[in-house]
Amino acid sequence: MVTQNEQVREATNGLKLDLRQQIQGAGLGRRLANTWRSEVYPKGKKSIRAPVEALWKQEGEYRGASLRKAVC
C-alpha cells in the first residue's frame, strides 16, 4: 500500500522534473534547470496530518534580469 507521504513525494518529483524539462527544452541549459529543489514534510516520518510539499528554485548567480524574471 502506498502511503500519503509517498504519493506526495511522487507528485512533487514529477512536478520538479516537468519544470526541469521545460527549462532545458527552452534552451536555457541543464545547470539552470537543476536549480529546482523539492522537499516533503515531515521528513522521513509518518504523520497523522497530511504531508506538505515544498518546491523552490535555488538562487544562484544568473546574468540578466530578464532571464531571472522569465524563469521565476
C-alpha positions, 0 to 999 in steps of 0.5 A: 500500500502506498502511503500519503507521504509517498504519493506526495513525494511522487507528485512533487518529483514529477512536478520538479522534473516537468519544470526541469524539462521545460527549462532545458527544452527552452534552451536555457541549459541543464545547470539552470534547470537543476536549480529546482529543489523539492522537499516533503514534510515531515521528513522521513516520518509518518504523520497523522496530518497530511504531508506538505510539499515544498518546491523552490528554485535555488538562487544562484548567480544568473546574468540578466534580469530578464532571464531571472524574471522569465524563469521565476 
